[in-house]
Amino acid sequence: MDHIFGSGDFRYEPVEGWGRLPEGWTLKEVAAVATDSKDNVYVFNRGEHPICVFDRDGKFLTSWGEGLFGRAHGLHMGPDDILWCTDDGDHTVRKCTLDGRVLMTIGLPGQPAPFMSGQPFNRCTHTALSPEGDIYVSDGYGNAAVHKYSPEGRHLFSWGRCGTGPGEFNLPHNIVCDGAGLVYVADRESHRVQIFDGKGQYKGQWTNVHRPCSLFLGKGPCPCCYVRTSSSASSAWPRLPPMH
C-alpha cells in the first residue's frame, strides 16, 4: 500500500508511465496542466512543444504553441473549453482555443512593466476567471500584484504591493476563483493563501501551508481547494468561511 497516497476520502494512486510522447520528444519542465470537457489533458511545458495534448489514458494526441511562448508558467481551462496560457517569460496571457488559435493577448509580448511597479505585467504567473467571466492575473516574479480585467480584456484595476501584511504579496504564484466570486491567491514566499472579494478587498487567509505553489478549486456548493506546496505533500482544504 506504499504506492497509495493520502488518507480518508482523499486517497490517490500514481499511474506509472502515463503520457507517452513521440520518440525523441521531452517535456523538459512541466509548469501546469489542464483538462477539457472530454477529459483530454493539456500539458504546458518548457520544451520545444509547449502544449502537448493527451487523452485520459496518456495517449499523445497533438501539440501546438511552438515558437509562440517564451516560458510556460500557468494554464487555466475556462468553462467554455478555452485555455488561458500565462507566459512569465513573455509577460503575457493568451486566450487560446483547444487547437492553439490565439483569440486574445493581454500584455505586450516581450515588454515587461517596470520591476515592482504594480503595473501589468512583469513575469505574470497564473490566470483565473470569475463566475461572470472577469479575468484575474497573479503577477509575481517581477511584481507583487493581482490585476483584474473585464471579459473583453480591458484592465479594470490592480491591487497589492510587496510585503507581508493583509493585501500585500511576496510572490503571488497562483490564483483561483470560487462560485461566490471570492479570489484565492497563493502568496508563496509568505507561506499563505490570501482571500479577497471581487473588488480586491481582503477577506482572510490560510497560514499553515509551506510555500503554496498552485491551487485547484473543485466544483459544488462547498468544494475542496487543493493546495500544492513545496513540501513533500499537497493539502486538500474544505472551502470554509475565510479565517484570519
C-alpha positions as CSV (number, residue, x, y, z in Angstrom):
1,M,0.0,0.0,0.0
2,D,3.0,2.3,0.0
3,H,2.0,3.5,-3.5
4,I,-1.3,4.9,-2.2
5,F,-1.0,8.5,-1.1
6,G,-3.4,10.5,1.2
7,S,-6.0,9.2,3.6
8,G,-9.7,9.0,4.2
9,D,-11.7,10.3,1.2
10,F,-8.5,11.7,-0.4
11,R,-6.5,8.7,-1.5
12,Y,-4.6,8.6,-4.8
13,E,-2.6,6.1,-6.7
14,P,0.0,7.2,-9.3
15,V,-0.2,5.8,-12.8
16,E,3.3,4.9,-13.9
17,G,4.3,5.7,-17.4
18,W,1.3,7.9,-18.2
19,G,1.9,10.4,-21.0
20,R,3.6,8.7,-23.9
21,L,5.4,11.2,-26.1
22,P,6.6,10.7,-29.7
23,E,10.1,9.2,-30.0
24,G,12.8,11.8,-29.2
25,W,10.5,14.3,-27.6
26,T,10.8,15.5,-24.0
27,L,8.7,17.8,-21.9
28,K,11.6,19.4,-20.1
29,E,9.9,21.3,-17.2
30,V,6.1,20.9,-16.9
31,A,4.7,24.2,-15.5
32,A,0.9,23.4,-15.5
33,V,-1.8,21.1,-16.7
34,A,-5.5,21.5,-17.5
35,T,-8.3,19.2,-18.7
36,D,-11.1,19.8,-21.2
37,S,-14.7,18.6,-21.1
38,K,-13.7,15.4,-22.9
39,D,-11.0,14.6,-20.3
40,N,-8.1,15.4,-22.6
41,V,-5.1,16.7,-20.8
42,Y,-3.1,19.8,-21.9
43,V,0.4,19.9,-20.6
44,F,2.1,23.3,-20.6
45,N,5.8,22.7,-20.6
46,R,9.1,24.4,-21.3
47,G,10.3,22.0,-24.0
48,E,10.2,22.5,-27.8
49,H,6.5,21.7,-27.9
50,P,4.9,23.9,-25.3
51,I,1.4,22.4,-25.3
52,C,1.2,18.6,-25.5
53,V,-2.2,17.1,-25.6
54,F,-3.0,13.6,-24.3
55,D,-6.2,11.6,-23.8
56,R,-7.1,10.5,-20.3
57,D,-5.2,7.2,-20.8
58,G,-2.0,9.1,-21.7
59,K,-2.1,8.6,-25.5
60,F,-0.4,11.5,-27.2
61,L,-2.9,13.4,-29.5
62,T,-1.1,16.5,-30.7
63,S,1.0,19.5,-29.8
64,W,0.9,23.3,-30.5
65,G,2.5,26.5,-29.4
66,E,5.9,26.0,-31.0
67,G,7.6,29.4,-31.3
68,L,4.7,31.2,-29.5
69,F,5.6,31.0,-25.8
70,G,8.6,32.4,-24.0
71,R,8.4,30.4,-20.8
72,A,5.4,28.3,-19.8
73,H,4.0,29.0,-16.3
74,G,0.2,29.0,-15.8
75,L,-2.6,27.2,-17.6
76,H,-6.4,27.6,-16.8
77,M,-9.2,25.9,-18.6
78,G,-12.4,28.1,-18.8
79,P,-15.9,26.6,-18.6
80,D,-16.2,27.0,-22.4
81,D,-13.1,24.9,-23.1
82,I,-10.9,27.9,-23.8
83,L,-7.4,27.9,-22.5
84,W,-5.7,30.8,-20.7
85,C,-1.9,30.5,-21.0
86,T,0.2,32.6,-18.7
87,D,3.7,33.2,-20.0
88,D,6.1,34.6,-17.4
89,G,8.9,34.8,-19.9
90,D,6.9,36.8,-22.4
91,H,4.9,38.8,-19.8
92,T,1.6,37.9,-21.4
93,V,-1.7,36.0,-21.0
94,R,-3.0,34.4,-24.2
95,K,-6.6,33.2,-24.6
96,C,-6.5,30.2,-26.9
97,T,-8.7,27.6,-28.5
98,L,-8.0,23.9,-27.8
99,D,-6.2,23.7,-31.2
100,G,-4.0,26.6,-30.5
101,R,-5.7,29.6,-32.2
102,V,-5.0,32.8,-30.2
103,L,-8.2,34.7,-29.6
104,M,-6.7,37.4,-27.3
105,T,-3.4,38.5,-25.9
106,I,-3.2,40.6,-22.7
107,G,0.1,42.3,-22.1
108,L,2.8,43.4,-24.5
109,P,4.9,40.4,-25.7
110,G,8.5,40.8,-24.6
111,Q,7.8,44.2,-22.9
112,P,7.7,43.9,-19.1
113,A,6.3,46.6,-16.9
114,P,8.8,48.2,-14.6
115,F,10.0,46.0,-11.8
116,M,7.7,46.1,-8.8
117,S,5.7,48.9,-10.3
118,G,2.3,47.3,-9.7
119,Q,1.6,47.7,-13.4
120,P,0.8,44.7,-15.6
121,F,2.9,42.6,-16.2
122,N,6.3,41.7,-15.0
123,R,6.7,37.9,-15.2
124,C,3.0,37.1,-14.5
125,T,2.3,33.6,-13.1
126,H,-1.3,32.5,-13.5
127,T,-4.9,33.4,-14.6
128,A,-8.3,32.7,-13.2
129,L,-11.9,33.5,-14.2
130,S,-14.8,34.7,-12.0
131,P,-18.3,33.3,-12.4
132,E,-19.1,36.4,-14.5
133,G,-16.1,35.9,-16.8
134,D,-13.9,38.6,-15.3
135,I,-10.1,37.8,-15.6
136,Y,-7.7,37.8,-12.7
137,V,-3.9,37.6,-13.2
138,S,-1.4,37.0,-10.5
139,D,1.8,38.9,-11.3
140,G,4.5,37.5,-9.1
141,Y,8.1,37.2,-10.1
142,G,8.8,40.8,-11.1
143,N,5.8,42.3,-9.3
144,A,3.6,41.9,-6.2
145,A,0.1,42.4,-7.6
146,V,-3.1,41.0,-8.8
147,H,-4.7,42.5,-11.9
148,K,-8.4,42.4,-12.8
149,Y,-9.7,42.6,-16.4
150,S,-13.1,42.6,-18.0
151,P,-14.1,39.5,-20.1
152,E,-13.1,41.6,-23.2
153,G,-9.6,42.1,-21.8
154,R,-10.0,45.7,-20.5
155,H,-7.9,46.5,-17.5
156,L,-10.2,47.4,-14.6
157,F,-7.8,47.8,-11.6
158,S,-4.9,46.2,-9.7
159,W,-4.1,45.7,-6.1
160,G,-1.2,44.6,-3.9
161,R,2.4,45.6,-3.2
162,C,5.5,43.9,-1.8
163,G,5.1,43.0,1.9
164,T,3.6,40.5,4.4
165,G,0.6,42.4,5.6
166,P,-3.0,41.9,4.5
167,G,-3.3,42.5,0.8
168,E,0.5,42.6,0.3
169,F,2.3,39.8,-1.5
170,N,5.7,38.1,-1.5
171,L,5.4,36.3,-4.9
172,P,1.8,35.7,-5.8
173,H,2.3,32.4,-7.6
174,N,-1.2,31.1,-8.4
175,I,-4.8,32.2,-8.3
176,V,-8.3,30.7,-8.4
177,C,-11.9,31.9,-8.0
178,D,-14.9,30.2,-6.4
179,G,-18.5,30.2,-7.3
180,A,-19.2,33.1,-5.0
181,G,-16.6,35.3,-6.7
182,L,-14.0,35.1,-4.0
183,V,-10.4,35.2,-5.2
184,Y,-7.7,32.9,-3.6
185,V,-4.1,33.9,-4.1
186,A,-1.1,31.6,-3.4
187,D,1.2,34.0,-1.7
188,R,4.2,31.7,-2.0
189,E,7.0,33.2,0.0
190,S,4.7,34.4,2.7
191,H,3.6,30.8,3.2
192,R,-0.1,31.6,3.0
193,V,-3.2,31.7,0.8
194,Q,-4.9,35.1,0.8
195,I,-8.6,35.5,0.1
196,F,-10.2,38.6,-1.5
197,D,-13.6,39.7,-2.9
198,G,-14.1,40.7,-6.4
199,K,-13.1,44.3,-5.5
200,G,-9.8,43.3,-4.2
201,Q,-10.8,43.7,-0.5
202,Y,-9.0,41.4,1.9
203,K,-11.3,38.8,3.5
204,G,-8.9,36.4,5.2
205,Q,-6.1,33.9,4.8
206,W,-4.9,30.4,5.4
207,T,-1.4,30.3,7.0
208,N,-0.4,26.7,7.8
209,V,0.9,26.0,4.3
210,H,4.6,25.9,3.3
211,R,5.3,27.8,0.1
212,P,2.0,27.2,-1.7
213,C,2.7,27.0,-5.4
214,S,-0.6,26.1,-7.1
215,L,-4.3,25.9,-6.3
216,F,-7.1,23.9,-7.7
217,L,-10.7,24.5,-6.6
218,G,-13.3,21.7,-7.1
219,K,-16.9,22.2,-8.0
220,G,-20.1,22.1,-6.0
221,P,-21.5,24.2,-3.1
222,C,-18.6,23.6,-0.7
223,P,-15.7,22.4,-2.8
224,C,-12.2,21.4,-1.6
225,C,-9.3,23.6,-2.6
226,Y,-6.2,21.6,-3.4
227,V,-3.0,23.4,-2.5
228,R,0.2,22.2,-4.0
229,T,3.1,23.2,-1.7
230,S,6.9,23.0,-2.0
231,S,7.0,20.4,0.8
232,S,6.6,16.7,0.3
233,A,2.8,16.7,0.1
234,S,-0.2,18.6,-1.1
235,S,-3.2,19.6,1.1
236,A,-6.9,19.5,0.4
237,W,-8.8,22.3,2.1
238,P,-12.6,22.4,2.5
239,R,-13.8,25.8,1.4
240,L,-14.8,27.2,4.8
241,P,-15.5,30.8,5.6
242,P,-12.1,32.6,5.5
243,M,-10.2,32.7,8.7
244,H,-7.7,35.3,9.9
